[in-house]
Amino acid sequence: MNAYDWQQMLLLFAALLLLVKPLGAYMAKVYQGETTFAAPLLRPCENLLYMLGRINKADDMDWKQYAGALLLFNLVCCAALMAMLLTQHLLPLNPQQLPAFPWQLALNTAVSFVTNTNWQNYGGESTASYFTQTAGMTVHNFVSAATGMTVAIALIRGFVRRKTALLGNFWVDLVRTVLYILLPISCVAALFLASQGVIQNFAAYKTAAPLQAGGLAMQIPMGPVASQEAIKELGTNGGGFFNANSAHPFENPTPLTNFAEIFLILLIPASLTYTFGVMAGNTRQGWGLFIAMLLLLTAAFAVLQWAESSGNPAISGLGVQSGNMEGKEVRFGLVGSNLFAVVTTATSCGAVNAMHDSLTPLGGLATLSLILTGEVVFGGVGSGLYTMLAFAVIAVFVSGLMIGRTPEYLGKKIEVREIWMSILTVLTAGVVVLVFSGAALLVPSAVTSMSNPGAHGLSEVLYAFASMANNNGSAFAGLNGNIPFYNLLGAAAMLIGRYVPVVAVLAMAGSLAEKKYIPPSLGTLPTDRAPFVLWLILVIVVVGALTFFPALAMGPIAEHLLMTGGK
Amino acid sequence: MNNVKSAVLLFLGLTLLLGGAYPAAMTVAANLLFPQKAQGSLVVAPDGKVIGSLLLGQSFTEPRFFWPRPSATAGFGYNPLASGGSNFGPTHPELLRQTEERVRQWRLTGATGEIPADLVYASASGLDPHISPAAALLQVERVARARNMNAEKVHALVLSLTEGRQAGLFGEPRVNVLALNLALEQLAP
């Protein structure tokens, strides 16, 4: 890595560090029901939504009620989106007269947006009407992100509250997340993006006659892009308005929008670690998690940047400048593409500004590995924090076994139930990835969907299920996912990968909340010090490596050896 | 049952707010503040016909124009309805075949030395409006000859249209191919 690469990374980290504390503290206030500066403007809107939904905001829920309300709400979302996609041709704001989604694609897409995955087996500009994009996709970008955040907050309350079954009110947490956190930041971000050239209109596609006489007439797609782009990044959703996602100049026109989009993806997941620290009464606990995440991100970026700069020896050998520019845009260059790639896979965002299928084998390995950690390197909004906390519980437990101390985390004794639920949270996606990828190799149509031959084809399938099961949504996009096998099995992977951990985390939160607080003693492992941070990183890496090494060896690692061997 | 009612009604309320009011407000605000950009940064000829968007690349093949990057969009290159990359992995035989062919073509136009990477590799969107300054300079001789222009003049035009890093910090130096070709047409129609 050269000086400019480091400078870009450090700029990003500096911008992040500047905002983690104020935003994290603000979010803690929002979730603790305190009055914030935004209240005079938003309180009436909040109360209106409670009135509309017949919600009594004083109702406190135990974990089963909380999980029940969450699952029910998500079911309503999924049904509504699927109905909208199936009737798209009958709905307004469809100047291109795009037809309805076929049912399997509609199911996959609905599940995908509701689970915050935003895997897309379709290209937006040729498939989705403006009504679908705004009343459908944009809405689910908000509420699926908010759903993830409510679960993280319920888990934090589980650690903080004592001898109670109650975790808060799901409806209130949901509404407050949307109104006080996601919506204001999205408004600012959308206008900033529009100022740089991201389009925002409801016009019909424009016909253009190109400058070179005799060229084919072009249809230039239009649409309300900026409003969706903002929440797409902020809510770590990642579903592109256009097929090329954030590589499309209408979604990401300048280097500055690129930096802003990367920053928006990281903003909430990073700040939530501080929210966690504030609510847990010790901000060092939050910084510890933040540092663990930052170190893992830096390591992945270094590998990716090195691999992409080294490039493809077979092509450099033809007398071409080195550095792999296949599937990358000139305005972002290598470093702007690579930073985006690690951030979008570290968080469960899945927006892309470069085509991951065309990354070098070790570059692809870096992004795939970040997804396969279970999305804990900042991770999805909310989901990153709750999965990381499950890893912390496991790390405390394992170290407790090794040194013969009772495992405790944040003053709560870690017992059988917590361990079970943490393991479910951490390993569910991994099992889905391996079993479903294995199944794909036995199905002829799934194999012929690969666009690349050999080891890289296996990487495409592995990446697809890793992405869906971990609710990331980015792809090695050469794989043709729009066949019944991937539409249906993919929907199953996204559902299992989202809701099994969600319910497990809420169950753990319920059991933690009922425990009494144990003050730290000499026998307590301090979890806000450097040794624990390093230990946590080690646990994450070891769990990931033990689960996935054989699969990765047959995919990206084999391809790297072929490429450097000149095969 | 109460929960079902809450879920449905709250969802409807949120849809009105997030799927209706929010995009509508952003559309109004963006079109008031940045009308040209909100509508796609379109380039319109004097006769009112749309030539394209400054943000989207388009195909140029004649020697008198600067050429853009290879585009892998479906149907034809620079098809704005099918944005996307080749999705070829680094060991895909087709990637090697296509890049070899592109290198051969550039050599035929007289390119010597190392060929800039962006001229050989297809972009991510298939609509990349830019090429690197090196890629533009490589084409100055050819364009000048095809237009009977002084190469120095074309060279100066490329330099004047080269954008540096944004705010001196972000991104890579680049040249917008459509803007460059439009300027050329003005200079020597």
HADDOCK unambig.tbl for C-alpha pairs under 7 A between the chains (distance, minus, plus):
assign (segid A and resid 49 and name CA) (segid B and resid 10 and name CA) 6.50 0.50 0.50
assign (segid A and resid 49 and name CA) (segid B and resid 13 and name CA) 6.48 0.50 0.50
assign (segid A and resid 52 and name CA) (segid B and resid 9 and name CA) 6.35 0.50 0.50
assign (segid A and resid 52 and name CA) (segid B and resid 10 and name CA) 6.58 0.50 0.50
assign (segid A and resid 53 and name CA) (segid B and resid 6 and name CA) 4.45 0.50 0.50
assign (segid A and resid 53 and name CA) (segid B and resid 9 and name CA) 4.99 0.50 0.50
assign (segid A and resid 53 and name CA) (segid B and resid 10 and name CA) 4.74 0.50 0.50
assign (segid A and resid 54 and name CA) (segid B and resid 6 and name CA) 5.91 0.50 0.50
assign (segid A and resid 55 and name CA) (segid B and resid 6 and name CA) 6.68 0.50 0.50
assign (segid A and resid 69 and name CA) (segid B and resid 3 and name CA) 6.56 0.50 0.50
assign (segid A and resid 72 and name CA) (segid B and resid 7 and name CA) 6.80 0.50 0.50
assign (segid A and resid 73 and name CA) (segid B and resid 7 and name CA) 5.01 0.50 0.50
assign (segid A and resid 76 and name CA) (segid B and resid 7 and name CA) 6.87 0.50 0.50
assign (segid A and resid 76 and name CA) (segid B and resid 8 and name CA) 6.49 0.50 0.50
assign (segid A and resid 125 and name CA) (segid B and resid 81 and name CA) 6.19 0.50 0.50
assign (segid A and resid 126 and name CA) (segid B and resid 81 and name CA) 6.41 0.50 0.50
assign (segid A and resid 134 and name CA) (segid B and resid 19 and name CA) 4.85 0.50 0.50
assign (segid A and resid 134 and name CA) (segid B and resid 23 and name CA) 6.82 0.50 0.50
assign (segid A and resid 135 and name CA) (segid B and resid 15 and name CA) 6.17 0.50 0.50
assign (segid A and resid 135 and name CA) (segid B and resid 19 and name CA) 3.96 0.50 0.50
assign (segid A and resid 135 and name CA) (segid B and resid 20 and name CA) 6.43 0.50 0.50
assign (segid A and resid 136 and name CA) (segid B and resid 19 and name CA) 6.90 0.50 0.50
assign (segid A and resid 138 and name CA) (segid B and resid 18 and name CA) 6.99 0.50 0.50
assign (segid A and resid 138 and name CA) (segid B and resid 19 and name CA) 6.08 0.50 0.50
assign (segid A and resid 139 and name CA) (segid B and resid 15 and name CA) 5.89 0.50 0.50
assign (segid A and resid 139 and name CA) (segid B and resid 18 and name CA) 5.35 0.50 0.50
assign (segid A and resid 139 and name CA) (segid B and resid 19 and name CA) 5.26 0.50 0.50
assign (segid A and resid 191 and name CA) (segid B and resid 30 and name CA) 6.31 0.50 0.50
assign (segid A and resid 194 and name CA) (segid B and resid 30 and name CA) 6.17 0.50 0.50
assign (segid A and resid 194 and name CA) (segid B and resid 37 and name CA) 6.80 0.50 0.50
assign (segid A and resid 194 and name CA) (segid B and resid 38 and name CA) 6.18 0.50 0.50
assign (segid A and resid 195 and name CA) (segid B and resid 34 and name CA) 6.09 0.50 0.50
assign (segid A and resid 197 and name CA) (segid B and resid 37 and name CA) 4.73 0.50 0.50
assign (segid A and resid 197 and name CA) (segid B and resid 38 and name CA) 6.54 0.50 0.50
assign (segid A and resid 197 and name CA) (segid B and resid 41 and name CA) 6.95 0.50 0.50
assign (segid A and resid 198 and name CA) (segid B and resid 37 and name CA) 6.89 0.50 0.50
assign (segid A and resid 198 and name CA) (segid B and resid 38 and name CA) 6.54 0.50 0.50
assign (segid A and resid 199 and name CA) (segid B and resid 37 and name CA) 6.21 0.50 0.50
assign (segid A and resid 199 and name CA) (segid B and resid 38 and name CA) 4.23 0.50 0.50
assign (segid A and resid 199 and name CA) (segid B and resid 39 and name CA) 5.79 0.50 0.50
assign (segid A and resid 199 and name CA) (segid B and resid 40 and name CA) 5.41 0.50 0.50
assign (segid A and resid 200 and name CA) (segid B and resid 27 and name CA) 5.53 0.50 0.50
assign (segid A and resid 200 and name CA) (segid B and resid 30 and name CA) 6.72 0.50 0.50
assign (segid A and resid 200 and name CA) (segid B and resid 38 and name CA) 4.79 0.50 0.50
assign (segid A and resid 200 and name CA) (segid B and resid 39 and name CA) 6.65 0.50 0.50
assign (segid A and resid 201 and name CA) (segid B and resid 27 and name CA) 5.88 0.50 0.50
assign (segid A and resid 201 and name CA) (segid B and resid 38 and name CA) 6.44 0.50 0.50
assign (segid A and resid 201 and name CA) (segid B and resid 39 and name CA) 6.34 0.50 0.50
assign (segid A and resid 207 and name CA) (segid B and resid 50 and name CA) 6.98 0.50 0.50
assign (segid A and resid 208 and name CA) (segid B and resid 50 and name CA) 4.80 0.50 0.50
assign (segid A and resid 208 and name CA) (segid B and resid 51 and name CA) 5.14 0.50 0.50
assign (segid A and resid 208 and name CA) (segid B and resid 52 and name CA) 5.43 0.50 0.50
assign (segid A and resid 209 and name CA) (segid B and resid 50 and name CA) 6.38 0.50 0.50
assign (segid A and resid 209 and name CA) (segid B and resid 51 and name CA) 5.14 0.50 0.50
assign (segid A and resid 210 and name CA) (segid B and resid 51 and name CA) 5.06 0.50 0.50
assign (segid A and resid 210 and name CA) (segid B and resid 52 and name CA) 6.23 0.50 0.50
assign (segid A and resid 211 and name CA) (segid B and resid 51 and name CA) 5.91 0.50 0.50
assign (segid A and resid 212 and name CA) (segid B and resid 60 and name CA) 6.34 0.50 0.50
assign (segid A and resid 218 and name CA) (segid B and resid 79 and name CA) 6.84 0.50 0.50
assign (segid A and resid 218 and name CA) (segid B and resid 80 and name CA) 6.78 0.50 0.50
assign (segid A and resid 219 and name CA) (segid B and resid 80 and name CA) 6.37 0.50 0.50
assign (segid A and resid 219 and name CA) (segid B and resid 81 and name CA) 6.52 0.50 0.50
assign (segid A and resid 220 and name CA) (segid B and resid 80 and name CA) 5.72 0.50 0.50
assign (segid A and resid 220 and name CA) (segid B and resid 81 and name CA) 6.91 0.50 0.50
assign (segid A and resid 221 and name CA) (segid B and resid 80 and name CA) 6.90 0.50 0.50
assign (segid A and resid 221 and name CA) (segid B and resid 81 and name CA) 6.58 0.50 0.50
assign (segid A and resid 224 and name CA) (segid B and resid 23 and name CA) 6.97 0.50 0.50
assign (segid A and resid 227 and name CA) (segid B and resid 23 and name CA) 5.60 0.50 0.50
assign (segid A and resid 227 and name CA) (segid B and resid 26 and name CA) 6.34 0.50 0.50
assign (segid A and resid 243 and name CA) (segid B and resid 83 and name CA) 5.65 0.50 0.50
assign (segid A and resid 243 and name CA) (segid B and resid 84 and name CA) 6.22 0.50 0.50
assign (segid A and resid 244 and name CA) (segid B and resid 83 and name CA) 5.21 0.50 0.50
assign (segid A and resid 244 and name CA) (segid B and resid 84 and name CA) 4.65 0.50 0.50
assign (segid A and resid 244 and name CA) (segid B and resid 124 and name CA) 6.91 0.50 0.50
assign (segid A and resid 244 and name CA) (segid B and resid 125 and name CA) 5.08 0.50 0.50
assign (segid A and resid 247 and name CA) (segid B and resid 124 and name CA) 5.96 0.50 0.50
assign (segid A and resid 247 and name CA) (segid B and resid 125 and name CA) 5.28 0.50 0.50
assign (segid A and resid 248 and name CA) (segid B and resid 125 and name CA) 5.17 0.50 0.50
assign (segid A and resid 249 and name CA) (segid B and resid 55 and name CA) 5.77 0.50 0.50
assign (segid A and resid 249 and name CA) (segid B and resid 56 and name CA) 6.46 0.50 0.50
assign (segid A and resid 250 and name CA) (segid B and resid 55 and name CA) 7.00 0.50 0.50
assign (segid A and resid 253 and name CA) (segid B and resid 55 and name CA) 6.76 0.50 0.50
assign (segid A and resid 255 and name CA) (segid B and resid 166 and name CA) 6.51 0.50 0.50
assign (segid A and resid 255 and name CA) (segid B and resid 170 and name CA) 5.48 0.50 0.50
assign (segid A and resid 255 and name CA) (segid B and resid 171 and name CA) 4.71 0.50 0.50
assign (segid A and resid 256 and name CA) (segid B and resid 166 and name CA) 6.77 0.50 0.50
assign (segid A and resid 256 and name CA) (segid B and resid 170 and name CA) 6.30 0.50 0.50
assign (segid A and resid 312 and name CA) (segid B and resid 90 and name CA) 6.58 0.50 0.50
assign (segid A and resid 315 and name CA) (segid B and resid 96 and name CA) 6.97 0.50 0.50
assign (segid A and resid 319 and name CA) (segid B and resid 114 and name CA) 5.20 0.50 0.50
assign (segid A and resid 319 and name CA) (segid B and resid 115 and name CA) 6.41 0.50 0.50
assign (segid A and resid 320 and name CA) (segid B and resid 114 and name CA) 5.22 0.50 0.50
assign (segid A and resid 320 and name CA) (segid B and resid 115 and name CA) 4.72 0.50 0.50
assign (segid A and resid 320 and name CA) (segid B and resid 116 and name CA) 6.24 0.50 0.50
assign (segid A and resid 320 and name CA) (segid B and resid 117 and name CA) 5.93 0.50 0.50
assign (segid A and resid 321 and name CA) (segid B and resid 114 and name CA) 5.63 0.50 0.50
assign (segid A and resid 321 and name CA) (segid B and resid 115 and name CA) 5.79 0.50 0.50
assign (segid A and resid 321 and name CA) (segid B and resid 116 and name CA) 5.28 0.50 0.50
assign (segid A and resid 321 and name CA) (segid B and resid 117 and name CA) 5.10 0.50 0.50
assign (segid A and resid 322 and name CA) (segid B and resid 117 and name CA) 6.81 0.50 0.50
assign (segid A and resid 325 and name CA) (segid B and resid 117 and name CA) 6.23 0.50 0.50
assign (segid A and resid 325 and name CA) (segid B and resid 118 and name CA) 6.17 0.50 0.50
assign (segid A and resid 325 and name CA) (segid B and resid 121 and name CA) 5.60 0.50 0.50
assign (segid A and resid 326 and name CA) (segid B and resid 121 and name CA) 4.56 0.50 0.50
assign (segid A and resid 326 and name CA) (segid B and resid 122 and name CA) 5.28 0.50 0.50
assign (segid A and resid 326 and name CA) (segid B and resid 123 and name CA) 6.01 0.50 0.50
assign (segid A and resid 327 and name CA) (segid B and resid 85 and name CA) 5.42 0.50 0.50
assign (segid A and resid 327 and name CA) (segid B and resid 86 and name CA) 6.91 0.50 0.50
assign (segid A and resid 327 and name CA) (segid B and resid 122 and name CA) 5.94 0.50 0.50
assign (segid A and resid 327 and name CA) (segid B and resid 123 and name CA) 4.58 0.50 0.50
assign (segid A and resid 327 and name CA) (segid B and resid 124 and name CA) 3.76 0.50 0.50
assign (segid A and resid 328 and name CA) (segid B and resid 123 and name CA) 5.03 0.50 0.50
assign (segid A and resid 328 and name CA) (segid B and resid 124 and name CA) 4.70 0.50 0.50
assign (segid A and resid 329 and name CA) (segid B and resid 123 and name CA) 5.44 0.50 0.50
assign (segid A and resid 329 and name CA) (segid B and resid 124 and name CA) 5.88 0.50 0.50
assign (segid A and resid 329 and name CA) (segid B and resid 128 and name CA) 6.13 0.50 0.50
assign (segid A and resid 330 and name CA) (segid B and resid 118 and name CA) 6.99 0.50 0.50
assign (segid A and resid 330 and name CA) (segid B and resid 130 and name CA) 6.08 0.50 0.50
assign (segid A and resid 330 and name CA) (segid B and resid 131 and name CA) 6.19 0.50 0.50
assign (segid A and resid 330 and name CA) (segid B and resid 132 and name CA) 6.61 0.50 0.50
assign (segid A and resid 330 and name CA) (segid B and resid 172 and name CA) 6.87 0.50 0.50
assign (segid A and resid 330 and name CA) (segid B and resid 174 and name CA) 6.95 0.50 0.50
assign (segid A and resid 331 and name CA) (segid B and resid 130 and name CA) 6.92 0.50 0.50
assign (segid A and resid 331 and name CA) (segid B and resid 171 and name CA) 5.62 0.50 0.50
assign (segid A and resid 331 and name CA) (segid B and resid 172 and name CA) 5.41 0.50 0.50
assign (segid A and resid 331 and name CA) (segid B and resid 174 and name CA) 6.53 0.50 0.50
assign (segid A and resid 332 and name CA) (segid B and resid 171 and name CA) 4.93 0.50 0.50
assign (segid A and resid 332 and name CA) (segid B and resid 172 and name CA) 6.15 0.50 0.50
assign (segid A and resid 333 and name CA) (segid B and resid 171 and name CA) 6.44 0.50 0.50
assign (segid A and resid 333 and name CA) (segid B and resid 172 and name CA) 5.77 0.50 0.50
assign (segid A and resid 336 and name CA) (segid B and resid 171 and name CA) 6.42 0.50 0.50
assign (segid A and resid 354 and name CA) (segid B and resid 124 and name CA) 5.29 0.50 0.50
assign (segid A and resid 355 and name CA) (segid B and resid 85 and name CA) 6.50 0.50 0.50
assign (segid A and resid 355 and name CA) (segid B and resid 87 and name CA) 6.43 0.50 0.50
assign (segid A and resid 355 and name CA) (segid B and resid 124 and name CA) 5.61 0.50 0.50
assign (segid A and resid 357 and name CA) (segid B and resid 87 and name CA) 5.10 0.50 0.50
assign (segid A and resid 357 and name CA) (segid B and resid 88 and name CA) 6.49 0.50 0.50
assign (segid A and resid 357 and name CA) (segid B and resid 89 and name CA) 5.71 0.50 0.50
assign (segid A and resid 358 and name CA) (segid B and resid 87 and name CA) 5.35 0.50 0.50
assign (segid A and resid 358 and name CA) (segid B and resid 88 and name CA) 5.33 0.50 0.50
assign (segid A and resid 358 and name CA) (segid B and resid 89 and name CA) 4.45 0.50 0.50
assign (segid A and resid 358 and name CA) (segid B and resid 90 and name CA) 6.21 0.50 0.50
assign (segid A and resid 359 and name CA) (segid B and resid 89 and name CA) 6.75 0.50 0.50
assign (segid A and resid 360 and name CA) (segid B and resid 90 and name CA) 5.94 0.50 0.50
assign (segid A and resid 452 and name CA) (segid B and resid 88 and name CA) 6.58 0.50 0.50
assign (segid A and resid 452 and name CA) (segid B and resid 89 and name CA) 6.54 0.50 0.50
assign (segid A and resid 452 and name CA) (segid B and resid 92 and name CA) 6.06 0.50 0.50
assign (segid A and resid 453 and name CA) (segid B and resid 92 and name CA) 6.81 0.50 0.50
assign (segid A and resid 456 and name CA) (segid B and resid 89 and name CA) 6.65 0.50 0.50
assign (segid A and resid 477 and name CA) (segid B and resid 87 and name CA) 6.18 0.50 0.50
assign (segid A and resid 478 and name CA) (segid B and resid 87 and name CA) 4.88 0.50 0.50
assign (segid A and resid 563 and name CA) (segid B and resid 91 and name CA) 6.18 0.50 0.50
